[in-house]
Amino acid sequence: MLHCKLYLVKAVALLGTLALLAPTLATLQAQGPIGGQPRRPLPDSSRRPGTVPGPGVGVPDAPTELPRVQTRAPQRTPEEQPLFTADTNVVTVDIAVLDNKGQFIPNIPAGNFQILEDDVPQKIISVGPTQSPATVALLIEFSNRWQSYWSETWYQTLTATYGFVETLRPEDWVAVIAYDLRPEILADFTQDRREINSALQRLRIAAYSESNLFDALTDTVQRMSEIEGRKAVVLLSSGEDTFSRLNFSQARKIVQEAGVTVHAIGLGQMLKEMLDSYGYVGGATRIGWLQADNQLRTFTKETGGFSFFPRFYGQFPTIFQSLNYLMRNQYTAVYQPTNTKRDGTFRKITVRLVDPRTNKELRMTGKNNKRIKYEIKARRGYTAPREVE
């Protein structure tokens, strides 16, 4: 009975409170939403889509028009999709002009250069002498076939390697790669001579007796093909190949297409001559050595490089000096091919020095009007690009 009385008292109190709050609730309902937020203005039929109300309507001092923002790119039909095309294609050729003593001939006028592509004269855009830092990959044969520990050719290889590195300048970029069964990068391109010398310290004991020249050379030039500017491979090798996956013709084609100049120093020349003179080698071995030297000559000749076959240690300083000078002092010619087909074919390049008045071979003279014989070194060609599919 007591509980019922308590519930009755609470109910009466609640009804009294609601009665007191009724006028206040009615006033708030008439004013708008709770929290004092303004009501959304009614749309104005006279206003254009994409605009906001002007002054005094909804938002004060609003701009008359909002910027149009495109949130999605228009969809193009397959016929409208742009295709990548490269109508302009230029070819750069590094040219070395040497006299009969192997010295670079400077100050040749640009008008005396003529470039033929597949025997068709080309229009030269620019030609002139250039000097720039060298980007060189030093590719060294280091196998038990010729570089067994403390052998004569082992010592010659190290002498040539250290001697060449010492002639490089601080601004040159150098990589060191040794090969036997496979190529191994001992130091990637760097200007730090301490890193280069640390890499050369690893050339002590050869691991394998295989000498896979073709695989090592093609791997190196393919890695360097994407490098901008003047670049070269200095190859220290006997020229022999024992177990490569590629044959000579395949390697030759890859080297031609890479656009990297190859210079070669043939190792073991004195040892080969001594063994031959003492009758220690047969006809097959002698032919193999001649073929090895010819392979080095082919790689260098077709890329515009130089090959050296020293027999004495005293010849090395002159070779290093010549390489350093020739890698930095060349003429660089740029031309636009008349053959614009993008068919991936090999295009033969021929560089000539001519008299522009007669279009005949240029005749150079020195002291006492004596004729100077000269040789032109340039790469033999390039592979045209293919269409982008």
C-alpha positions as CSV (number, residue, x, y, z in Angstrom):
1,M,0.0,0.0,0.0
2,L,2.9,2.3,0.8
3,H,4.6,1.6,-2.6
4,C,1.4,2.5,-4.5
5,K,1.2,5.8,-2.8
6,L,4.8,6.6,-3.7
7,Y,4.2,5.8,-7.4
8,L,1.1,8.0,-7.4
9,V,3.1,10.9,-6.0
10,K,5.9,10.6,-8.7
11,A,3.3,10.5,-11.5
12,V,1.6,13.6,-10.3
13,A,5.0,15.4,-10.1
14,L,5.9,14.4,-13.6
15,L,2.7,15.7,-15.1
16,G,3.2,19.0,-13.3
17,T,6.7,19.4,-14.8
18,L,5.4,18.7,-18.4
19,A,2.7,21.2,-17.9
20,L,5.2,23.9,-16.9
21,L,7.5,23.1,-20.0
22,A,4.8,23.1,-22.6
23,P,5.0,26.8,-23.5
24,T,8.7,26.8,-23.9
25,L,8.7,23.8,-26.2
26,A,6.1,25.4,-28.4
27,T,8.2,28.5,-28.8
28,L,11.4,26.5,-29.8
29,Q,9.4,24.6,-32.4
30,A,8.2,27.8,-33.9
31,Q,11.7,29.2,-34.1
32,G,13.4,26.4,-36.0
33,P,15.8,23.5,-35.5
34,I,17.4,23.0,-32.1
35,G,20.9,24.3,-31.9
36,G,20.3,27.6,-33.6
37,Q,21.3,26.3,-37.1
38,P,19.6,28.2,-40.0
39,R,17.2,26.4,-42.2
40,R,18.4,25.4,-45.7
41,P,17.2,28.2,-48.1
42,L,14.6,27.2,-50.6
43,P,15.9,26.8,-54.2
44,D,15.6,29.9,-56.4
45,S,14.1,29.0,-59.7
46,S,15.5,32.2,-61.3
47,R,19.1,31.2,-60.5
48,R,21.3,29.3,-63.1
49,P,22.6,25.9,-62.1
50,G,26.2,26.0,-60.8
51,T,25.7,29.4,-59.1
52,V,25.1,30.5,-55.5
53,P,22.7,33.1,-54.2
54,G,23.8,36.6,-54.3
55,P,24.1,39.1,-51.5
56,G,21.2,39.0,-49.0
57,V,20.0,35.6,-50.2
58,G,21.0,32.7,-47.9
59,V,24.8,33.5,-47.7
60,P,26.0,37.1,-47.5
61,D,28.6,38.4,-50.0
62,A,28.8,35.1,-51.9
63,P,30.5,35.0,-55.3
64,T,28.2,35.0,-58.3
65,E,29.6,31.8,-59.8
66,L,31.7,28.8,-58.5
67,P,34.6,27.5,-60.6
68,R,33.8,24.4,-62.6
69,V,35.8,21.4,-61.4
70,Q,36.0,18.4,-63.7
71,T,36.1,15.4,-61.5
72,R,36.6,12.7,-64.2
73,A,38.5,12.8,-67.4
74,P,36.3,12.4,-70.5
75,Q,36.4,8.9,-71.9
76,R,38.0,8.6,-75.3
77,T,37.0,6.1,-77.9
78,P,39.7,3.8,-79.2
79,E,40.0,5.9,-82.4
80,E,40.7,9.0,-80.3
81,Q,43.4,7.4,-78.1
82,P,46.8,9.1,-78.8
83,L,49.6,6.8,-80.1
84,F,53.3,7.3,-79.1
85,T,55.3,8.3,-82.2
86,A,58.8,9.6,-82.6
87,D,59.1,11.2,-86.0
88,T,62.5,12.8,-85.3
89,N,65.4,10.5,-84.8
90,V,69.0,11.6,-84.6
91,V,72.2,9.6,-84.6
92,T,75.4,10.6,-82.7
93,V,78.8,9.4,-84.0
94,D,82.1,9.8,-82.1
95,I,84.9,10.3,-84.7
96,A,88.7,10.1,-84.2
97,V,91.0,11.3,-87.0
98,L,94.6,10.1,-86.5
99,D,97.7,10.6,-88.5
100,N,100.1,7.9,-89.5
101,K,101.8,8.1,-86.0
102,G,98.5,7.6,-84.2
103,Q,98.2,11.2,-83.1
104,F,94.8,13.0,-83.0
105,I,94.4,15.6,-85.7
106,P,92.6,18.7,-84.3
107,N,91.0,21.8,-86.0
108,I,89.3,20.0,-88.9
109,P,86.5,22.3,-90.2
110,A,83.0,21.0,-89.9
111,G,82.4,21.3,-93.6
112,N,85.0,18.7,-94.4
113,F,83.1,15.9,-92.7
114,Q,80.7,13.7,-94.7
115,I,78.6,10.9,-93.2
116,L,76.9,8.2,-95.3
117,E,74.3,5.8,-94.1
118,D,74.0,2.7,-96.3
119,D,76.0,4.7,-98.9
120,V,73.5,7.6,-98.8
121,P,74.9,11.0,-97.8
122,Q,73.3,12.4,-94.7
123,K,72.7,16.0,-93.5
124,I,74.9,16.7,-90.6
125,I,73.2,18.8,-87.9
126,S,76.4,19.5,-85.9
127,V,80.0,18.4,-85.7
128,G,82.9,19.6,-83.6
129,P,85.6,18.5,-81.2
130,T,84.6,17.5,-77.7
131,Q,86.4,16.9,-74.4
132,S,84.6,15.2,-71.6
133,P,85.2,12.9,-68.6
134,A,85.4,9.2,-69.4
135,T,82.9,6.6,-68.4
136,V,84.9,3.4,-68.5
137,A,84.2,-0.3,-67.7
138,L,87.5,-2.1,-67.2
139,L,86.8,-5.7,-68.3
140,I,89.6,-8.0,-67.2
141,E,90.2,-11.7,-68.1
142,F,91.2,-13.4,-64.9
143,S,91.2,-17.2,-65.2
144,N,93.6,-20.1,-64.5
145,R,93.9,-20.5,-68.3
146,W,96.2,-17.5,-68.6
147,Q,96.3,-15.9,-65.1
148,S,97.4,-18.7,-62.9
149,Y,99.0,-17.5,-59.7
150,W,102.5,-16.0,-60.2
151,S,102.6,-16.8,-63.8
152,E,104.0,-14.3,-66.4
153,T,100.6,-13.4,-67.8
154,W,99.2,-13.0,-64.2
155,Y,101.8,-10.4,-63.5
156,Q,101.3,-8.7,-66.9
157,T,97.5,-8.6,-66.3
158,L,97.9,-6.9,-62.9
159,T,100.6,-4.5,-64.2
160,A,98.3,-3.4,-67.1
161,T,95.3,-3.1,-64.8
162,Y,96.9,-1.0,-62.1
163,G,98.8,1.1,-64.8
164,F,95.6,2.0,-66.6
165,V,93.7,3.0,-63.4
166,E,96.5,5.3,-62.4
167,T,96.2,7.3,-65.6
168,L,92.5,8.1,-65.1
169,R,91.4,11.5,-63.9
170,P,89.4,12.3,-60.7
171,E,86.3,13.2,-62.6
172,D,86.2,9.9,-64.6
173,W,83.7,7.2,-63.7
174,V,85.2,3.6,-63.6
175,A,83.8,0.1,-63.1
176,V,85.9,-3.0,-62.6
177,I,84.7,-6.3,-64.0
178,A,86.6,-9.6,-63.9
179,Y,85.5,-12.7,-65.8
180,D,86.4,-16.4,-66.1
181,L,83.4,-18.8,-66.2
182,R,81.1,-15.7,-65.7
183,P,81.6,-12.0,-65.3
184,E,81.7,-10.5,-61.8
185,I,81.4,-6.8,-61.0
186,L,84.1,-6.0,-58.5
187,A,83.3,-2.3,-58.4
188,D,80.3,-0.5,-59.9
189,F,80.8,2.9,-61.6
190,T,82.4,5.2,-59.1
191,Q,84.8,8.1,-58.8
192,D,86.3,6.8,-55.5
193,R,89.8,5.5,-56.3
194,R,89.9,3.8,-52.9
195,E,86.9,1.6,-53.9
196,I,88.7,0.9,-57.3
197,N,91.9,-0.2,-55.5
198,S,89.9,-2.4,-53.1
199,A,88.3,-4.1,-56.1
200,L,91.7,-4.7,-57.7
201,Q,93.0,-6.3,-54.5
202,R,90.6,-9.2,-55.2
203,L,92.6,-10.1,-58.3
204,R,95.0,-12.5,-56.8
205,I,93.9,-16.2,-57.3
206,A,91.7,-17.2,-60.2
207,A,88.9,-19.6,-59.5
208,Y,88.2,-21.3,-62.9
209,S,90.1,-22.3,-66.0
210,E,87.3,-21.2,-68.4
211,S,87.5,-17.9,-70.2
212,N,84.1,-16.9,-71.5
213,L,84.9,-13.7,-73.4
214,F,81.8,-13.4,-75.5
215,D,79.4,-13.7,-72.6
216,A,81.3,-11.2,-70.5
217,L,81.7,-8.6,-73.2
218,T,78.1,-8.7,-74.3
219,D,76.8,-8.5,-70.8
220,T,79.0,-5.5,-70.1
221,V,78.0,-3.5,-73.3
222,Q,74.3,-4.3,-72.8
223,R,74.5,-2.9,-69.2
224,M,76.3,0.2,-70.5
225,S,74.0,0.8,-73.5
226,E,71.5,2.9,-71.3
227,I,74.3,5.2,-70.0
228,E,74.2,8.7,-71.4
229,G,77.2,10.4,-73.0
230,R,80.5,9.0,-74.1
231,K,81.3,5.5,-72.8
232,A,83.8,2.8,-73.4
233,V,85.0,-0.7,-72.4
234,V,88.7,-1.3,-72.0
235,L,89.2,-5.0,-72.4
236,L,92.3,-6.7,-71.0
237,S,92.1,-10.2,-72.5
238,S,93.9,-12.9,-74.4
239,G,91.1,-12.9,-76.9
240,E,90.3,-16.6,-76.4
241,D,86.8,-17.9,-75.6
242,T,86.3,-21.4,-74.2
243,F,82.8,-22.0,-73.0
244,S,80.4,-19.0,-73.8
245,R,76.7,-19.5,-74.5
246,L,77.1,-17.1,-77.4
247,N,79.2,-17.7,-80.5
248,F,81.4,-15.0,-82.1
249,S,78.7,-13.9,-84.7
250,Q,76.1,-13.5,-82.0
251,A,78.4,-11.6,-79.7
252,R,79.6,-9.4,-82.6
253,K,76.0,-8.4,-83.5
254,I,75.2,-7.5,-79.8
255,V,78.4,-5.4,-79.5
256,Q,77.5,-3.6,-82.8
257,E,74.0,-2.7,-81.6
258,A,75.0,-1.6,-78.1
259,G,76.7,1.6,-79.3
260,V,79.6,1.3,-76.8
261,T,83.2,1.8,-77.9
262,V,85.5,-1.1,-77.2
263,H,89.2,-0.8,-76.7
264,A,91.3,-3.9,-76.3
265,I,94.8,-4.8,-75.0
266,G,95.8,-8.3,-76.0
267,L,97.7,-10.1,-73.2
268,G,100.4,-12.8,-73.4
269,Q,101.9,-11.7,-76.7
270,M,105.5,-12.3,-75.7
271,L,104.7,-15.6,-74.1
272,K,102.9,-16.8,-77.2
273,E,105.8,-15.8,-79.4
274,M,108.3,-17.5,-77.1
275,L,106.3,-20.8,-77.0
276,D,105.9,-20.7,-80.7
277,S,109.6,-20.1,-81.4
278,Y,110.6,-23.0,-79.1
279,G,108.3,-25.3,-81.0
280,Y,106.0,-26.0,-78.0
281,V,102.8,-25.3,-79.9
282,G,101.3,-26.9,-82.9
283,G,99.5,-25.5,-85.9
284,A,96.0,-25.7,-84.3
285,T,97.1,-23.7,-81.2
286,R,98.9,-21.1,-83.4
287,I,95.7,-20.6,-85.5
288,G,93.7,-20.3,-82.3
289,W,95.9,-17.5,-81.0
290,L,95.7,-15.7,-84.4
291,Q,91.9,-16.0,-84.3
292,A,91.8,-14.7,-80.7
293,D,93.8,-11.6,-81.7
294,N,91.5,-11.1,-84.8
295,Q,88.4,-11.3,-82.5
296,L,89.8,-8.4,-80.4
297,R,90.5,-6.4,-83.6
298,T,87.0,-7.0,-84.9
299,F,85.3,-5.9,-81.7
300,T,87.3,-2.7,-81.6
301,K,87.2,-1.8,-85.2
302,E,83.5,-2.1,-85.5
303,T,82.8,0.1,-82.5
304,G,85.4,2.8,-83.3
305,G,87.9,1.7,-80.7
306,F,91.6,0.7,-80.7
307,S,93.4,-2.5,-80.2
308,F,96.9,-2.9,-78.8
309,F,99.1,-6.0,-78.6
310,P,102.1,-5.2,-76.5
311,R,105.1,-7.6,-76.2
312,F,107.1,-5.6,-73.7
313,Y,106.2,-3.9,-70.4
314,G,107.8,-0.7,-71.6
315,Q,104.9,-0.3,-74.1
316,F,102.2,0.0,-71.5
317,P,102.7,3.7,-70.5
318,T,102.5,4.7,-74.2
319,I,99.3,2.6,-74.6
320,F,97.7,4.1,-71.5
321,Q,98.6,7.6,-72.6
322,S,97.1,7.0,-76.0
323,L,93.9,5.6,-74.7
324,N,93.4,8.4,-72.2
325,Y,94.0,11.0,-74.9
326,L,91.8,9.3,-77.6
327,M,88.9,8.7,-75.2
328,R,88.7,12.4,-74.4
329,N,89.6,14.1,-77.7
330,Q,87.2,13.2,-80.5
331,Y,84.9,14.9,-82.9
332,T,81.2,14.3,-82.2
333,A,78.8,14.5,-85.2
334,V,75.0,14.5,-85.0
335,Y,72.8,13.8,-88.1
336,Q,69.2,13.0,-88.9
337,P,68.9,9.9,-91.0
338,T,67.1,10.2,-94.3
339,N,65.8,6.7,-93.9
340,T,63.0,7.2,-91.3
341,K,61.7,3.6,-91.3
342,R,61.5,2.1,-87.8
343,D,62.2,-1.5,-88.9
344,G,65.0,-2.6,-86.5
345,T,67.5,-3.1,-89.3
346,F,71.2,-2.5,-89.1
347,R,72.3,0.7,-90.8
348,K,75.9,1.0,-92.0
349,I,77.8,4.2,-91.2
350,T,80.7,5.5,-93.2
351,V,82.6,8.7,-92.2
352,R,84.7,10.5,-94.8
353,L,86.8,13.7,-95.0
354,V,86.1,15.5,-98.3
355,D,86.7,18.7,-100.1
356,P,83.3,20.3,-100.2
357,R,84.0,22.0,-103.6
358,T,84.8,18.7,-105.4
359,N,83.4,16.1,-103.0
360,K,86.6,14.2,-103.3
361,E,88.8,12.9,-100.5
362,L,90.4,15.6,-98.4
363,R,94.1,15.9,-98.9
364,M,96.0,17.0,-95.8
365,T,99.5,18.5,-96.0
366,G,102.1,19.3,-93.4
367,K,105.5,20.9,-93.5
368,N,107.0,21.3,-96.9
369,N,103.6,20.5,-98.4
370,K,104.2,16.9,-97.5
371,R,101.0,14.8,-97.6
372,I,99.7,13.5,-94.3
373,K,98.1,10.1,-94.3
374,Y,95.3,9.8,-91.8
375,E,92.9,7.2,-90.5
376,I,89.2,7.7,-89.4
377,K,87.9,5.8,-86.4
378,A,84.1,5.6,-85.9
379,R,81.5,3.0,-85.2
380,R,80.5,1.0,-88.2
381,G,76.7,1.4,-87.8
382,Y,73.7,1.2,-85.6
383,T,70.4,-0.7,-85.3
384,A,67.3,1.4,-86.2
385,P,64.6,1.5,-83.6
386,R,61.3,-0.4,-84.0
387,E,57.8,0.9,-83.9
388,V,56.3,1.0,-80.4
389,E,53.4,-1.5,-80.3
